[in-house]
Amino acid sequence: MIGLLAAAALLGLSLWLLADWWLVPSRPPRPIRPASNLVSYRLDALGQVLVEAELEHWRPGVVVISSCALGQHLSACWQRAGRLHSSRRCAA
């Protein structure tokens, strides 16, 4: 009985999705932006996030460069700590 109800629910859901797909008009494709505009668009979006976070005195490029530098520094520290840990294990 539960299997019959599940099959009926699945059939109803599939018909609903098919009708929704069939009746909703398709959107026109978005124009492709050049790569240089894409980078500036992303930086503008980051600038908007900084304004909303009340950090408007920070520039988006500085945030990206600082994040990369911090990631590199943390990665180097993590690797150094891993080598130190493995050398202690070998010495013991």
ZIVENHU-V37425 format. One record per pair of residues at least 24 apart in sequence whose C-alpha atoms are under 10 Angstrom apart, sorted by the first residue. I is the first residue (numbers start at 0). J is the second residue. D is the distance in Angstrom with one decimal. If there is no record, write none. Layout:
# ZIVENHU-V37425
((I/J/D) (I/J/D))
This chain:
# ZIVENHU-V37425
none
